[in-house]
Amino acid sequence: MKENLQVEDVDVGSALDSLLAIAVVAALAPLLLGLVPRLRVPQVVLLLAGGIVIGPQVLGLASPVSVQALADLGLGFVFLLAGYEIDQRLYRQDAGRRALLAWFVALALGLGVTGILAATGFVDAFVAVALALTTTALGTLVPVLRENGMLRGRLGGHLLANGAMGELLPILAIAVFLGISSRFVALASLGAVVVLAVLLSLAARTMRPGGRMAGILRDHQHETSQITLRLTVLLLVLLLAVTERFHLDAVLGAFVAGMVLRRWAGRSAPALEEKLDVAGHGFLIPIFFVYSGMTIDLHAIASAPVRVFVFFGLMLLVRGMPALLIYLGVLAARERVQTMLVSATALPLVVALTTIGLRNGTMLPENAAALVGAAVLTVLVFPTLAVMLNRPAPEGTTPDASPRHPAV
């Protein structure tokens, strides 16, 4: 019994040491950006770089295993907030239709390119690599786009719609075609997520504005109770716990939950969004990105650097290049280049795809590491270039569909 207690003490101590190192990186990142204003890079770049430095492959100050649960919750918040930002009116507008077309063009290009690579023996996991080339890290990008005023105006609507398609559709495809369990279980899991979304929507609509439950939520949403935030965290943890065996489905659930919460919150949406920002960006989301940096296999990347740059170029070609044509006549040339760069930025789904490929034995380890390395490069390079090209829309500009107001 005494030995068990000592082991637990060691585990807790290791977790606290890792959390302390992560907290230092998370606190220093915005300070560095503030002290060096000419360093116009997304904060996530510094978080990833800090994770690499404190991780087991460099300084060894933190262990990713000891903070994995918090990192998973942070990943859930990334997709929850990404779904919350999406105004569902976008899909009934030109922005949504063009985003859908852009993703299917990218999918066709991805299948063609990976087919050629598979024929030459460069890749084994045909479908997994093709889908990895069509993803967009909207959850990663939203804070960067928001901080630099890129979510306003016509450009903001197209960026959100295109990014949402680059997350939602690959998640659906991954869950159905690449799930670790049977396809029937994957479809059943997706069905459960949809049912949960419908039930939440119905619950919100049947709640009487003057009823007791509505009054409790209204009276206890601020100060010490924070009931709306606690219910949101409960929903997210429930999704992650129930779908723990099907990680991607949990990600899909978090994304859908964010979209449902936006409708459920109604007039309270701005207040709830502020609370979610505090809980997510203030604590859990930085943990996820620092953790991601800690888990990057530097040795595998160094052993096959050419593969990293091949996949990096293909991500820009497959996911980004269609934007130059599909948004012709809708966005200015500079905005189309920004859309191309934002669309080709990927990371969370690529990590998930490579994890599945390695578990199923369908992906070469060097390709898994190269894909993650290429995705990290996209996060390091593309958002920075998009921000450098940015000319924020005036405050009075009327957007196609404002990402900061609830859908009707």
C-alpha positions as CSV (number, residue, x, y, z in Angstrom):
1,M,0.0,0.0,0.0
2,K,2.8,2.3,0.9
3,E,4.6,1.6,-2.4
4,N,1.4,2.4,-4.3
5,L,1.1,5.8,-2.6
6,Q,4.7,6.5,-3.4
7,V,4.1,5.7,-7.1
8,E,1.1,8.0,-7.1
9,D,3.1,10.8,-5.5
10,V,5.8,10.4,-8.2
11,D,3.1,10.6,-10.9
12,V,1.5,13.7,-9.4
13,G,4.8,15.3,-9.0
14,S,5.7,14.6,-12.7
15,A,2.4,16.0,-13.8
16,L,2.8,19.2,-11.8
17,D,6.4,19.6,-13.1
18,S,5.2,19.2,-16.7
19,L,2.3,21.6,-16.1
20,L,4.6,24.2,-14.6
21,A,6.9,24.0,-17.7
22,I,3.8,24.3,-19.9
23,A,2.5,27.3,-17.9
24,V,5.8,29.1,-18.3
25,V,5.7,28.6,-22.1
26,A,2.0,29.7,-22.3
27,A,2.7,32.8,-20.2
28,L,5.9,33.8,-22.1
29,A,4.4,33.4,-25.6
30,P,2.1,36.5,-25.5
31,L,4.7,38.5,-23.5
32,L,7.2,37.9,-26.2
33,L,4.8,39.0,-28.9
34,G,4.0,42.1,-26.9
35,L,7.7,42.9,-26.3
36,V,8.6,42.3,-30.0
37,P,5.8,43.8,-32.0
38,R,7.6,43.2,-35.3
39,L,7.4,39.5,-34.6
40,R,4.2,39.1,-36.5
41,V,3.7,35.3,-36.0
42,P,0.7,33.5,-34.6
43,Q,0.9,32.8,-30.9
44,V,0.4,29.1,-31.7
45,V,3.8,29.1,-33.4
46,L,5.5,30.0,-30.1
47,L,3.5,27.5,-28.2
48,L,4.5,24.7,-30.5
49,A,8.2,25.8,-30.5
50,G,8.1,26.0,-26.7
51,G,6.7,22.5,-26.5
52,I,9.5,21.2,-28.6
53,V,12.1,22.9,-26.4
54,I,10.7,21.7,-23.0
55,G,9.7,18.3,-24.4
56,P,11.6,15.0,-23.9
57,Q,13.6,15.3,-27.1
58,V,15.3,18.6,-26.1
59,L,15.4,19.8,-22.5
60,G,13.2,17.0,-21.0
61,L,11.5,19.4,-18.6
62,A,8.0,18.0,-19.3
63,S,6.4,14.7,-20.2
64,P,3.5,14.6,-22.6
65,V,2.0,11.5,-21.0
66,S,1.5,13.2,-17.7
67,V,-0.7,16.0,-19.2
68,Q,-2.4,14.0,-22.0
69,A,-5.9,14.2,-20.3
70,L,-5.7,18.0,-20.1
71,A,-4.4,18.2,-23.7
72,D,-7.4,16.1,-24.9
73,L,-9.7,18.5,-23.1
74,G,-7.9,21.4,-24.7
75,L,-8.3,19.8,-28.1
76,G,-12.0,19.5,-27.4
77,F,-12.1,23.2,-26.6
78,V,-10.3,24.0,-29.9
79,F,-13.0,22.3,-31.9
80,L,-15.8,23.5,-29.6
81,L,-14.8,27.2,-30.2
82,A,-14.3,26.5,-33.9
83,G,-17.9,25.2,-34.1
84,Y,-19.2,28.1,-32.0
85,E,-17.7,30.7,-34.4
86,I,-19.6,29.2,-37.4
87,D,-22.7,31.1,-38.4
88,Q,-24.9,28.4,-40.0
89,R,-26.3,31.0,-42.4
90,L,-23.0,30.8,-44.2
91,Y,-24.0,27.4,-45.7
92,R,-27.1,28.9,-47.3
93,Q,-25.1,31.6,-48.9
94,D,-22.5,31.8,-51.7
95,A,-19.7,31.5,-49.2
96,G,-20.9,28.0,-48.1
97,R,-21.4,26.8,-51.7
98,R,-18.0,27.9,-52.8
99,A,-16.4,26.4,-49.7
100,L,-18.1,23.0,-50.4
101,L,-16.9,23.1,-54.1
102,A,-13.3,24.0,-52.9
103,W,-13.1,21.0,-50.6
104,F,-14.3,18.5,-53.2
105,V,-11.9,19.9,-55.7
106,A,-9.2,19.5,-53.1
107,L,-10.3,15.9,-52.5
108,A,-10.1,15.1,-56.2
109,L,-6.6,16.6,-56.4
110,G,-5.6,14.8,-53.2
111,L,-6.8,11.4,-54.5
112,G,-5.0,11.9,-57.8
113,V,-1.7,13.0,-56.2
114,T,-1.7,10.2,-53.6
115,G,-2.6,7.7,-56.3
116,I,0.6,8.7,-58.1
117,L,2.6,8.6,-54.9
118,A,1.2,5.1,-54.1
119,A,2.1,3.8,-57.5
120,T,5.7,4.9,-57.0
121,G,5.8,3.3,-53.5
122,F,6.2,6.7,-51.7
123,V,3.1,6.1,-49.6
124,D,1.0,3.2,-48.4
125,A,-2.0,4.8,-46.7
126,F,-3.7,6.0,-49.8
127,V,-6.9,7.4,-48.3
128,A,-5.4,8.6,-45.1
129,V,-2.7,10.7,-46.9
130,A,-5.3,12.1,-49.4
131,L,-7.6,13.2,-46.6
132,A,-4.7,14.7,-44.7
133,L,-4.0,17.0,-47.7
134,T,-7.6,18.3,-47.6
135,T,-7.8,19.4,-44.0
136,T,-7.8,23.0,-42.6
137,A,-7.0,23.8,-38.9
138,L,-9.9,26.3,-38.4
139,G,-9.7,25.8,-34.6
140,T,-6.1,26.7,-34.6
141,L,-6.6,29.6,-37.0
142,V,-9.6,31.3,-35.4
143,P,-7.7,33.1,-32.6
144,V,-5.1,34.3,-35.1
145,L,-7.7,35.5,-37.6
146,R,-9.7,37.2,-34.8
147,E,-6.7,39.0,-33.3
148,N,-5.8,40.4,-36.7
149,G,-9.3,41.5,-37.7
150,M,-9.6,38.9,-40.5
151,L,-13.0,37.6,-39.4
152,R,-14.8,40.7,-40.5
153,G,-16.2,41.6,-43.8
154,R,-16.6,39.5,-46.9
155,L,-13.2,37.8,-46.5
156,G,-14.0,36.7,-43.0
157,G,-17.2,35.0,-44.1
158,H,-15.4,33.0,-46.8
159,L,-12.5,32.1,-44.5
160,L,-14.9,30.7,-41.9
161,A,-17.0,28.8,-44.4
162,N,-13.9,27.4,-46.2
163,G,-12.2,26.5,-42.9
164,A,-15.3,24.8,-41.5
165,M,-15.6,22.6,-44.6
166,G,-11.9,21.7,-44.2
167,E,-12.6,20.5,-40.7
168,L,-16.1,19.0,-40.8
169,L,-15.9,17.0,-44.0
170,P,-12.6,15.3,-43.3
171,I,-13.8,14.5,-39.8
172,L,-16.8,12.8,-41.3
173,A,-14.7,10.9,-43.9
174,I,-12.1,9.8,-41.3
175,A,-14.8,8.6,-38.8
176,V,-16.5,6.5,-41.5
177,F,-13.6,5.2,-43.6
178,L,-10.6,5.1,-41.3
179,G,-12.1,4.4,-37.9
180,I,-10.2,2.0,-35.7
181,S,-13.3,0.0,-35.0
182,S,-15.9,-1.3,-37.5
183,R,-17.6,1.0,-40.0
184,F,-20.9,0.2,-38.4
185,V,-19.8,1.4,-35.0
186,A,-18.3,4.5,-36.6
187,L,-21.6,5.3,-38.3
188,A,-23.5,4.6,-35.1
189,S,-21.2,7.0,-33.3
190,L,-21.8,9.7,-35.9
191,G,-25.6,9.0,-35.6
192,A,-25.3,9.5,-31.8
193,V,-23.6,12.8,-32.2
194,V,-26.4,14.0,-34.6
195,V,-29.1,12.8,-32.2
196,L,-27.4,14.6,-29.3
197,A,-27.3,17.8,-31.4
198,V,-31.0,17.5,-32.3
199,L,-31.9,16.9,-28.6
200,L,-30.0,19.9,-27.5
201,S,-31.6,22.1,-30.2
202,L,-35.1,20.8,-29.2
203,A,-34.4,21.4,-25.5
204,A,-33.4,25.0,-26.2
205,R,-36.6,25.6,-28.3
206,T,-39.0,24.1,-25.8
207,M,-37.6,26.0,-22.8
208,R,-40.1,28.8,-22.0
209,P,-38.5,32.2,-21.8
210,G,-40.2,33.0,-18.6
211,G,-40.0,29.4,-17.2
212,R,-38.1,28.3,-14.1
213,M,-35.2,26.6,-15.9
214,A,-34.7,29.7,-18.1
215,G,-34.7,31.9,-15.0
216,I,-32.1,29.7,-13.3
217,L,-29.8,29.8,-16.3
218,R,-30.3,33.6,-16.6
219,D,-29.8,34.4,-12.9
220,H,-26.8,32.0,-12.3
221,Q,-24.8,32.5,-15.5
222,H,-22.5,35.1,-13.9
223,E,-20.4,35.5,-10.7
224,T,-19.6,32.4,-8.7
225,S,-22.2,30.0,-10.2
226,Q,-21.2,30.4,-13.9
227,I,-23.8,27.8,-14.7
228,T,-23.7,28.2,-18.5
229,L,-20.0,27.7,-18.5
230,R,-20.2,24.7,-16.2
231,L,-22.9,23.1,-18.4
232,T,-20.7,23.6,-21.4
233,V,-17.7,22.0,-19.8
234,L,-20.0,19.1,-18.7
235,L,-21.2,18.6,-22.3
236,L,-17.6,18.7,-23.6
237,V,-16.3,16.3,-21.0
238,L,-19.3,14.0,-21.5
239,L,-18.6,13.9,-25.3
240,L,-14.9,13.1,-24.7
241,A,-15.6,10.5,-22.1
242,V,-18.3,8.6,-24.1
243,T,-16.4,8.7,-27.3
244,E,-13.0,8.0,-25.7
245,R,-12.5,4.9,-27.8
246,F,-13.3,6.8,-31.1
247,H,-11.2,9.9,-30.7
248,L,-12.1,11.5,-34.0
249,D,-15.8,11.1,-33.3
250,A,-15.2,13.0,-30.0
251,V,-13.6,15.8,-32.1
252,L,-16.7,15.8,-34.4
253,G,-18.9,15.9,-31.3
254,A,-17.1,18.9,-29.9
255,F,-17.3,20.7,-33.2
256,V,-21.1,20.0,-33.5
257,A,-21.6,20.9,-29.9
258,G,-20.1,24.3,-30.5
259,M,-22.5,24.9,-33.4
260,V,-25.4,23.8,-31.3
261,L,-24.3,25.9,-28.3
262,R,-24.3,29.0,-30.5
263,R,-28.0,28.5,-31.3
264,W,-28.9,27.5,-27.8
265,A,-27.3,30.5,-26.2
266,G,-29.4,33.0,-28.2
267,R,-29.0,36.5,-26.9
268,S,-26.5,35.2,-24.3
269,A,-24.1,34.1,-27.0
270,P,-21.6,37.0,-26.6
271,A,-21.4,36.5,-22.8
272,L,-21.0,32.7,-23.2
273,E,-18.4,33.2,-25.9
274,E,-16.4,35.4,-23.6
275,K,-16.5,32.8,-20.8
276,L,-15.5,30.0,-23.3
277,D,-12.6,32.2,-24.5
278,V,-11.4,32.6,-20.9
279,A,-11.6,28.9,-20.0
280,G,-10.2,27.7,-23.4
281,H,-7.6,30.2,-24.4
282,G,-6.6,31.1,-20.9
283,F,-5.9,27.6,-19.7
284,L,-6.7,24.4,-21.7
285,I,-6.0,25.3,-25.4
286,P,-2.4,26.5,-24.7
287,I,-1.8,23.1,-23.0
288,F,-2.9,21.3,-26.1
289,F,-0.6,23.2,-28.4
290,V,2.4,23.0,-26.1
291,Y,1.7,19.2,-25.7
292,S,1.6,18.9,-29.6
293,G,5.0,20.4,-29.8
294,M,6.3,18.0,-27.1
295,T,5.1,15.0,-29.1
296,I,6.7,15.9,-32.5
297,D,9.1,13.2,-33.5
298,L,12.2,15.3,-34.4
299,H,14.4,12.3,-35.1
300,A,12.0,10.8,-37.7
301,I,11.6,14.2,-39.4
302,A,15.4,14.7,-39.5
303,S,15.9,11.2,-41.0
304,A,13.5,12.0,-43.9
305,P,13.5,15.8,-44.5
306,V,12.6,15.5,-48.2
307,R,9.3,13.9,-47.3
308,V,8.4,16.8,-45.1
309,F,8.9,19.4,-47.8
310,V,7.0,17.2,-50.3
311,F,4.0,17.0,-48.1
312,F,4.3,20.7,-47.2
313,G,4.2,21.6,-50.9
314,L,1.3,19.2,-51.6
315,M,-0.8,20.7,-48.8
316,L,-0.5,24.1,-50.4
317,L,-1.2,22.7,-53.9
318,V,-4.1,20.4,-53.0
319,R,-5.9,22.4,-50.3
320,G,-4.8,25.9,-51.1
321,M,-4.5,26.4,-54.9
322,P,-8.2,25.8,-55.7
323,A,-9.1,29.0,-53.8
324,L,-7.3,31.0,-56.4
325,L,-9.8,30.0,-59.0
326,I,-13.0,29.3,-57.0
327,Y,-12.9,32.8,-55.4
328,L,-12.1,34.5,-58.7
329,G,-14.3,37.5,-59.1
330,V,-15.5,37.3,-55.5
331,L,-12.3,38.2,-53.6
332,A,-9.4,40.5,-54.6
333,A,-6.2,38.9,-55.6
334,R,-4.6,39.6,-52.2
335,E,-7.6,38.1,-50.4
336,R,-7.5,35.0,-52.6
337,V,-3.9,34.5,-51.7
338,Q,-4.8,34.9,-48.0
339,T,-7.6,32.3,-48.4
340,M,-5.2,29.9,-50.1
341,L,-2.7,30.2,-47.2
342,V,-5.4,29.9,-44.5
343,S,-7.0,26.9,-46.3
344,A,-3.7,25.0,-46.5
345,T,-2.9,25.4,-42.8
346,A,-3.4,22.0,-41.0
347,L,-2.4,20.3,-37.8
348,P,-4.9,18.6,-35.4
349,L,-6.6,16.4,-37.9
350,V,-3.2,15.4,-39.5
351,V,-2.0,14.3,-36.1
352,A,-5.2,12.2,-35.7
353,L,-4.9,10.7,-39.2
354,T,-1.3,9.7,-38.7
355,T,-2.2,8.2,-35.3
356,I,-4.9,6.0,-36.9
357,G,-2.6,5.1,-39.8
358,L,0.1,3.9,-37.4
359,R,-2.3,2.0,-35.2
360,N,-3.8,0.2,-38.2
361,G,-0.4,-0.5,-39.7
362,T,-1.4,1.2,-43.0
363,M,1.0,4.2,-42.8
364,L,4.8,4.1,-42.9
365,P,6.3,5.7,-39.7
366,E,8.5,8.0,-41.8
367,N,5.4,9.3,-43.7
368,A,3.5,9.8,-40.4
369,A,6.3,11.9,-39.0
370,A,6.7,13.8,-42.3
371,L,3.0,14.6,-42.5
372,V,3.0,16.0,-38.9
373,G,6.2,17.9,-39.6
374,A,4.7,19.3,-42.8
375,A,1.5,20.3,-40.9
376,V,3.6,22.0,-38.3
377,L,5.4,23.9,-41.0
378,T,2.0,25.1,-42.4
379,V,1.1,26.4,-39.0
380,L,4.5,28.1,-38.7
381,V,4.5,29.7,-42.2
382,F,1.1,30.1,-43.8
383,P,-0.8,32.1,-41.1
384,T,2.2,34.4,-40.7
385,L,2.2,35.2,-44.4
386,A,-1.6,35.7,-44.4
387,V,-1.3,38.1,-41.5
388,M,1.5,40.0,-43.3
389,L,-0.8,40.5,-46.3
390,N,-3.7,41.6,-44.1
391,R,-5.4,44.9,-44.5
392,P,-8.2,44.8,-41.8
393,A,-11.7,45.7,-43.0
394,P,-13.0,48.9,-41.5
395,E,-15.1,48.6,-38.4
396,G,-18.2,49.7,-40.2
397,T,-17.9,47.1,-42.9
398,T,-21.0,44.9,-43.2
399,P,-19.9,41.2,-43.3
400,D,-21.6,38.5,-45.3
401,A,-22.5,36.8,-42.0
402,S,-20.8,38.2,-38.9
403,P,-19.0,35.4,-36.9
404,R,-19.6,37.2,-33.7
405,H,-23.4,37.2,-33.7
406,P,-25.8,34.2,-33.4
407,A,-27.5,32.8,-36.4
408,V,-31.2,33.4,-36.9
